[in-house]
Amino acid sequence: MPSNWIRVLALAAVVGYLTLPTASVIAASKNDPAAEYRLGPQDKISIKVYEWRPARDEVYEWAAFKAEHTVDSGGFLSLPLVGQVVARGVTTTELAQDIGERLQQRMGLAESPDITVELIQFRPFYVTGAVEKPGEYPFRPGLTVLKAYAIAGGKPRSSMGLVRLEREAITTRGELDAYDLEAQTLQIRLARLRAELGNASEIGWPVELKSRIDTGPLSRVAEQERLVFDTRNEAYRTQRTALEQLLSYLDAEVQSLQKQVEVHKIEADSVKTESELVAGLYKKGLAVASRKLALERGVAQVDGDRLRLESSLMRARQEVSKTKISLIDLQAKRSSDISSEMQKSQGRLEELQSRSETARNLLFETENLAPQLLASQEKAEDLQPRFKIMRGGETLTISGIVEATSIEPGDTLVVEAPARRSVSKSLDPDASTASSAAQALADRLR
């Protein structure tokens, strides 16, 4: 046989082997129903491009396409050398033909290269509603409504609701204990703040907490508040004492300066009188000029000393005013800080009381109404859920046998719980408050 024919047969065998479908691949044969599968967003495909090159007598694989590609949300594929290709609503065979034609035109090839498009992962499907584990799941061929329902865990178990209620009850009891402890701590703090605001020497503890403060768990809290009380009082007394001592010193200085001004005034009057007498004698020629000039300089010096004394007196009086203002500010700031802290503590205490009331109501629902509610739910265990499929913007209602209804990639299976009796009818009809609380509890269980 000629060597050219041998090469042709070998090439045909290689191409035929490369295009054989594997177990995980949707074959592109017209006789295979899977070949009619239409691609859509989130489908993952693998593309392989082969070209026969006679000059080198070999089959060449285009490495640029050797990767996984995902159909985007718009239904397109972005491929090298080709650009954007429509993938939504086409089969793998149609997509391979489109890519081959585009490559032939773009690259100026005599013939279209061999294209293999393999579907390696279907787009997911979704389950929502009354199931144990709603969410997104990978699609598999032959999937039905019943299988999808089983994959999502089936209907929620009432026992899980009971476990959740028990866990909620434990959590709520812990929250109530924490609220109670914080509320009592705030009451102790408010007692300390009232004692500070009233300048009391000791803290008057609340009567209802006296036993717990003396021997109970609040003794440490009370001891800390007493330490804060003593420390802040001591700091306030120290600052106030320092300001009062400064004020006393400044008052004494003012009094001293006032006496100095009075004495200086007597001295100034004496010097001025003497200066006037010498000036009269000088006019009569009975006194020398140097004597007259010396007395005039003395008068000027006395006036300067008087001005300095009066300035010192004014500064001392200003310091007295500042010190008095500092005393007032110290008291005002202390009262303002204590009042602000009391307001915050009182607001937090009221918030805790509101939260405690809500937690007690929830605990009542959980411990007293849950058993009756779960008993009424168990009577509806034999009822079957209703199924709907959302596909391409349409809603398909399923009736009859669900085993025969197929799920397609991208579908959303909606599971609706069977209708239950009103919880208020299963409980005491006269207890309207309990009925509404039980209905709210039912909503929490769903």
Buried (B, 14 or more C-beta within 10 A) or exposed (E): EEEEEEEEEEBEEBBEEEBEBEEEBBBBEEEEEBBEBBBBBBBBBBBBBBBBEEEEEEBEBBEEBEEEBBBBEEBBBEBEEBEEBBBBEBBBBBBBBBBBEBBBEEEEEEEBBBBBBBBBBBBBBBBBBBBEEBEEBEBEEEBBBBBBBEBBBBBBEBEEBBEBBEEBBEBBBEBBEBBEBBBBBBBBBBBBBBBBBEEEEEBEBEEEBEEBBEEBEBEEBBEBBBEBBEEBBEEBEEBBEEBEEBBEBBBEBBEEBBEBBEEBEEEBEEBBEEBEEBBEEBEEEEBEEEBBEEBBEBBEEBBEBBEEBBEBBEBBBEBBEBBEEBBEEBEEEBEEBBEEBBEEBEEBBEEBEEBBEEBEBBBBBBBEBBEBBBEBBEEEEEEEBBBBBBBEEEEEEBEEEBEEBEBBBBBBBBBEBEEBEEBBEBBEEEEEEBBEBBBBBBEBBE
